[in-house]
Amino acid sequence: MGFYTVKWRSLIVLTDKASLMDAFKPELLQQLATTRMPYGKYTNCLLIDLPEPYVCWFARKGFPKGSLGVLLEVLYEIKLNGLEDLVRPLKREQR
């Protein structure tokens, strides 16, 4: 039996631990802790600090294209599952 992970809205079946590590990109967590929102009501706010209702709004209306959209989609999954504490230590390292 393989490992399973959810990537955005599709199910990916992973057959071994190496594949699991390939699917997980820790640099995304680092980017969430250091990237600032470039526009909108929360301009210049770190992505990890965006309020959950704002991120949920993007989930309902559609994420922007490009790397910001990918980061916001990952952030949505993190906030939805209450995993913000995974990213907060990375934010403290930047100070």
CORNOR-V419953 format. One record per residue. N is the residue number from 1. RES is the residue in one small letter. SS is DSSP state (a for helix, b for strand, c for the rest). BURIAL is I if it has 9 or more other ideal C-beta (glycine too) atoms within 8 Angstrom, else O. D_LAST is the distance of its C-alpha to the last C-alpha in Angstrom with 1 decimal. Layout:
n->{N,N}
res->{RES,RES}
ss->{SS,SS}
burial->{BURIAL,BURIAL}
d_last->{D_LAST,D_LAST}
//
This chain:
n->{1,2,3,4,5,6,7,8,9,10,11,12,13,14,15,16,17,18,19,20,21,22,23,24,25,26,27,28,29,30,31,32,33,34,35,36,37,38,39,40,41,42,43,44,45,46,47,48,49,50,51,52,53,54,55,56,57,58,59,60,61,62,63,64,65,66,67,68,69,70,71,72,73,74,75,76,77,78,79,80,81,82,83,84,85,86,87,88,89,90,91,92,93,94,95}
res->{m,g,f,y,t,v,k,w,r,s,l,i,v,l,t,d,k,a,s,l,m,d,a,f,k,p,e,l,l,q,q,l,a,t,t,r,m,p,y,g,k,y,t,n,c,l,l,i,d,l,p,e,p,y,v,c,w,f,a,r,k,g,f,p,k,g,s,l,g,v,l,l,e,v,l,y,e,i,k,l,n,g,l,e,d,l,v,r,p,l,k,r,e,q,r}
ss->{c,c,b,b,b,b,b,c,c,b,b,b,b,b,c,c,a,a,a,a,a,a,a,c,c,a,a,a,a,a,a,a,a,a,c,b,c,c,c,c,c,c,c,c,c,b,a,a,a,c,c,a,a,a,a,a,a,a,a,a,a,c,c,c,c,c,a,a,a,a,a,a,a,a,a,a,a,a,a,a,c,c,c,c,a,a,a,a,a,a,a,a,a,c,c}
burial->{O,O,I,O,I,O,O,O,O,O,O,I,O,I,O,O,O,O,I,I,O,O,I,O,O,O,O,I,I,I,I,I,I,I,I,O,I,O,O,O,O,I,I,O,I,I,I,I,O,I,O,O,O,I,I,I,O,I,I,O,O,O,I,O,O,O,O,I,I,I,I,I,I,I,I,I,I,I,I,O,O,O,O,I,O,O,I,I,O,I,I,O,O,O,O}
d_last->{42.8,39.6,36.1,35.4,32.3,32.1,30.7,30.6,34.2,36.1,36.7,36.2,38.0,36.4,38.9,36.8,33.4,32.8,33.3,30.9,28.1,29.0,28.8,25.3,22.6,19.2,17.6,18.4,16.1,13.2,14.4,14.6,11.0,10.2,13.5,14.5,18.1,20.2,23.0,24.7,24.2,20.5,19.7,16.1,15.0,12.9,15.7,14.9,15.0,18.4,21.3,23.6,26.7,25.2,24.5,28.0,29.5,28.4,30.0,33.2,33.4,32.1,28.8,28.3,29.3,27.1,23.7,22.4,25.4,24.7,21.1,22.5,25.2,23.1,20.9,24.3,25.4,22.3,22.6,26.4,26.2,23.6,21.2,17.9,16.8,16.8,14.0,11.7,10.6,9.5,7.4,5.7,5.6,3.8,0.0}
//
